[in-house]
Structure formats: C-alpha cells, structure tokens
Amino acid sequence: MSARVGVLIADDQLLVRAGLRMILELEPDIDIVGEAADGAEAVVLAARAHPDVILMDVRMPQMDGLEATRRILAAQHGSRVLILTTFDHDEYVYEALRAGASGFVLKDIAPEQLVDAIHVVASGAALLSPVITRKLIEQFVARPPDVPREPPAAVETLTPREAEIMRLIAQGLSNAEIATQAYVAEPTVKTHVARILMKLGLRDRVQVVVYAYENGLVKPGR
C-alpha cells in the first residue's frame, strides 16, 4: 500500500478549490489537509499542517503564489509545490522554478493526470514536461546575457558522464530519453541523476535546468 499524501490546495477561486477537492477526495491515499484563498494563508497553513504537496495558484490576492512558494520552501517544512497554471502568463514559469516549485499542471488537466502529478512530486521527483522546459529556455533566451563567470566549484566534482547527463536534463529529456541518447540503461541514468543532485546540492531535476542555464553550463539552442 502506498504512503498517504497530504495535500494543501491554494487558489483564490472557490470553484477551483471545490473542483480540486472533489477530485482528490475520491483518492484513497490522498488527504486534503487544508485550503487557502491566498498566498499568505497558504504560508500559515503549510506551517501548521506540513502538507506533502501544495497545489499552488500563481495569481492570488494579498500574496501571490511565487512569494508564498519562496516562504514555504525557505521554512523547510518538507512540503513540495506543484504550480497550478493556465499558461496565460508565461513569464511566471521561470520565476516559479527559481522559487523552488517542483512542477506545473494545467488547471484543466484530466483528473487522473492530476493525481499522477501529485504522486510524482510527493515521491521527491520533479514534474517538468518538454513544453515547460521549452518555455523556461525561452525565458533565458529573452534575458540579456550575463557577464561571463567561472562555473561553480561543485561542477568540477562531476564526472564527464555526469556532466553530459546534466546537459541532457537541461534540454528537458526524460530518463528514458537520456538512456537512449547516452547508450546506458535507465537505472544507470537514475543513479547518475541522484549523484548530480547530491554533488550540486540541488533538490530535483527542475533545479538542475535552472542551475545549468544560470551558470552558463548550457546555452539556449544547444
């Protein structure tokens, strides 16, 4: 039997919260531990309930989802954030990932896909689809180039194979796709990914993408 997952829903629209609750209450291994109507309330409830996953809307009154995500993750309650989005505001993709979000789901996502996404994030993995990766890369392309700088010292601890796999992660490839391109078994890729995260002090592959581009380890279009 899988572990139970505590979920906090944060969205300023009552109908959206009600719809999400209706879907998730049907799942025997998901518990709704709270609902927040704005970011400030989400911060308070996260500290009180310590949810495994927070479904976080971006645009909310009082405090938006980006700031709430930053504060919740900085408090280190162990919660992970799954952003709810309509893609009306692509500029939030980059900022949400920088804030530490573990992935994105569309508000009109199919119920079974939402449940799967919650379990993926709760397991410690990240939910970063190729579409989101492309949008993230577009954000880097649109930004003015930074002054060249030396790569972080931690990068030097990566083996050539780990450095290769980090670049493939940054391109948005899945473990299966990386295995095919690097001519290795998928379990081997998972081992390399775990070592990359440990050596670079990162939480998940979403952070690997941001880290790789921000430090000039990969370039948009490559």
C-alpha positions as CSV (number, residue, x, y, z in Angstrom):
1,M,0.0,0.0,0.0
2,S,1.4,3.4,-1.0
3,A,2.0,6.1,1.6
4,R,-0.7,8.6,2.2
5,V,-0.1,12.1,0.7
6,G,-1.3,15.2,2.4
7,V,-2.3,18.0,0.0
8,L,-2.9,21.7,0.6
9,I,-5.0,23.5,-2.1
10,A,-4.1,27.2,-2.5
11,D,-6.3,29.1,-5.0
12,D,-8.3,32.3,-4.7
13,Q,-11.2,30.9,-6.7
14,L,-13.7,28.9,-4.6
15,L,-15.0,26.9,-7.5
16,V,-11.5,25.8,-8.5
17,R,-10.8,24.7,-4.9
18,A,-14.1,22.9,-4.7
19,G,-13.4,21.1,-8.0
20,L,-9.9,20.0,-6.9
21,R,-11.2,18.8,-3.6
22,M,-13.9,16.8,-5.3
23,I,-11.3,15.1,-7.5
24,L,-8.8,14.4,-4.7
25,E,-11.3,13.2,-2.1
26,L,-12.0,10.2,-4.4
27,E,-8.4,9.0,-3.9
28,P,-8.0,6.6,-1.0
29,D,-4.3,7.6,-0.4
30,I,-4.7,11.4,-0.6
31,D,-5.8,13.6,2.3
32,I,-6.8,17.2,1.9
33,V,-5.1,18.9,4.9
34,G,-6.3,22.4,4.1
35,E,-7.5,25.1,1.7
36,A,-6.1,28.6,1.3
37,A,-7.6,31.5,-0.6
38,D,-4.4,33.5,-1.0
39,G,-0.6,33.1,-0.6
40,A,-0.4,34.4,2.9
41,E,-3.0,31.9,4.1
42,A,-1.1,29.2,2.3
43,V,2.1,30.1,4.2
44,V,0.3,29.8,7.5
45,L,-1.5,26.6,6.7
46,A,1.7,25.0,5.4
47,A,3.5,25.7,8.6
48,R,0.6,24.2,10.6
49,A,-0.3,21.2,8.5
50,H,3.1,20.3,6.9
51,P,1.5,19.0,3.7
52,D,3.4,16.7,1.4
53,V,2.3,18.6,-1.7
54,I,0.8,22.1,-2.1
55,L,-1.3,22.8,-5.2
56,M,-0.4,26.5,-5.7
57,D,-2.1,29.0,-7.9
58,V,0.2,31.8,-9.1
59,R,-2.1,34.8,-9.2
60,M,-3.7,35.4,-5.8
61,P,-4.5,38.4,-3.7
62,Q,-2.6,39.5,-0.6
63,M,0.4,37.4,-1.5
64,D,0.9,35.7,-4.9
65,G,1.9,32.0,-5.3
66,L,5.5,32.9,-6.2
67,E,6.2,34.6,-2.9
68,A,4.2,32.0,-1.0
69,T,6.3,29.3,-2.6
70,R,9.6,31.1,-1.6
71,R,8.5,31.5,2.0
72,I,7.1,27.9,2.4
73,L,10.2,26.3,0.9
74,A,12.5,28.6,2.9
75,A,10.8,27.4,6.1
76,Q,11.8,23.8,5.1
77,H,8.7,22.0,6.3
78,G,9.4,19.3,3.8
79,S,6.5,20.4,1.5
80,R,6.8,20.4,-2.2
81,V,5.0,22.8,-4.5
82,L,3.0,22.0,-7.7
83,I,2.0,25.1,-9.5
84,L,-1.5,25.4,-11.0
85,T,-1.4,27.4,-14.2
86,T,-3.4,28.4,-17.3
87,F,-0.2,29.5,-19.2
88,D,-1.8,32.9,-19.7
89,H,1.3,34.3,-18.1
90,D,4.4,32.5,-19.3
91,E,6.8,34.9,-17.5
92,Y,5.8,33.1,-14.3
93,V,7.3,29.8,-15.4
94,Y,10.9,30.9,-14.9
95,E,10.2,32.7,-11.6
96,A,8.2,29.8,-10.2
97,L,11.0,27.4,-10.9
98,R,13.5,29.7,-9.4
99,A,11.3,30.0,-6.3
100,G,11.6,26.2,-6.0
101,A,8.4,24.8,-7.5
102,S,8.7,21.1,-8.3
103,G,6.5,21.3,-11.4
104,F,3.4,22.6,-13.2
105,V,0.0,21.3,-14.0
106,L,-2.7,23.0,-16.1
107,K,-6.0,23.9,-14.4
108,D,-7.9,21.9,-17.0
109,I,-5.7,18.8,-16.5
110,A,-7.5,15.4,-16.5
111,P,-8.3,14.2,-13.0
112,E,-6.1,11.0,-13.4
113,Q,-3.2,13.1,-14.6
114,L,-3.5,15.5,-11.7
115,V,-3.5,12.5,-9.2
116,D,-0.4,11.1,-11.0
117,A,1.3,14.5,-10.9
118,I,0.7,14.8,-7.1
119,H,2.2,11.3,-6.6
120,V,5.2,12.1,-8.7
121,V,6.0,15.3,-6.8
122,A,5.3,13.7,-3.4
123,S,7.8,10.9,-4.2
124,G,10.6,13.6,-4.5
125,A,10.7,13.7,-8.3
126,A,10.0,16.8,-10.4
127,L,7.3,17.3,-13.0
128,L,8.9,19.2,-15.8
129,S,7.4,18.5,-19.2
130,P,9.1,19.3,-22.5
131,V,6.6,22.1,-23.0
132,I,7.6,23.7,-19.7
133,T,11.3,23.2,-20.5
134,R,10.9,25.0,-23.8
135,K,9.1,27.9,-22.1
136,L,11.9,28.0,-19.4
137,I,14.6,28.1,-22.1
138,E,12.7,30.8,-23.9
139,Q,12.9,32.9,-20.7
140,F,16.7,32.5,-20.7
141,V,16.9,33.4,-24.4
142,A,14.9,36.6,-23.8
143,R,17.1,37.7,-20.9
144,P,20.2,39.9,-21.6
145,P,23.4,37.9,-21.4
146,D,25.1,37.9,-18.1
147,V,28.7,38.8,-17.6
148,P,30.8,35.7,-18.1
149,R,31.7,34.0,-14.9
150,E,33.5,30.9,-13.7
151,P,31.4,27.8,-13.2
152,P,30.7,26.9,-9.5
153,A,33.4,24.8,-7.9
154,A,30.8,22.0,-7.4
155,V,30.7,21.5,-11.2
156,E,34.3,20.3,-11.1
157,T,33.2,17.3,-8.9
158,L,31.1,15.9,-11.8
159,T,32.5,13.1,-13.9
160,P,32.4,13.6,-17.7
161,R,29.4,11.3,-17.9
162,E,27.6,13.2,-15.1
163,A,28.3,16.5,-16.9
164,E,26.9,15.0,-20.1
165,I,23.7,13.8,-18.4
166,M,23.3,17.2,-16.6
167,R,23.3,18.9,-20.0
168,L,20.7,16.4,-21.3
169,I,18.5,17.0,-18.3
170,A,18.7,20.7,-19.0
171,Q,17.4,20.0,-22.5
172,G,14.2,18.5,-20.9
173,L,15.0,14.9,-21.7
174,S,13.4,12.2,-19.6
175,N,15.5,9.4,-18.0
176,A,14.4,7.0,-20.8
177,E,15.4,9.5,-23.5
178,I,18.7,10.2,-21.8
179,A,19.4,6.4,-21.6
180,T,18.8,6.1,-25.4
181,Q,21.0,9.1,-26.2
182,A,23.8,8.2,-23.8
183,Y,23.7,4.5,-24.6
184,V,23.2,3.4,-21.0
185,A,20.5,1.6,-19.0
186,E,17.7,3.7,-17.5
187,P,18.6,2.6,-13.9
188,T,22.2,3.9,-14.6
189,V,20.7,7.2,-15.6
190,K,18.8,7.4,-12.3
191,T,22.0,6.7,-10.4
192,H,23.8,9.5,-12.3
193,V,20.9,11.9,-11.7
194,A,21.0,11.2,-7.9
195,R,24.7,11.8,-7.8
196,I,24.4,15.0,-9.8
197,L,21.8,16.3,-7.3
198,M,23.9,15.4,-4.4
199,K,27.1,16.9,-5.7
200,L,25.5,20.2,-6.8
201,G,23.3,20.4,-3.7
202,L,20.1,20.5,-5.7
203,R,16.7,19.1,-4.9
204,D,15.4,17.9,-8.2
205,R,15.9,18.0,-12.0
206,V,13.9,21.2,-12.2
207,Q,16.6,22.9,-10.2
208,V,19.2,21.2,-12.5
209,V,17.7,23.0,-15.5
210,V,17.8,26.4,-13.8
211,Y,21.3,25.8,-12.4
212,A,22.7,24.7,-15.7
213,Y,21.4,27.7,-17.7
214,E,22.1,30.3,-15.0
215,N,25.7,29.2,-14.7
216,G,26.3,29.1,-18.4
217,L,26.9,25.3,-18.4
218,V,24.5,25.0,-21.3
219,K,23.3,27.6,-23.8
220,P,19.8,28.1,-25.3
221,G,19.5,26.4,-28.7
222,R,22.1,23.8,-28.0
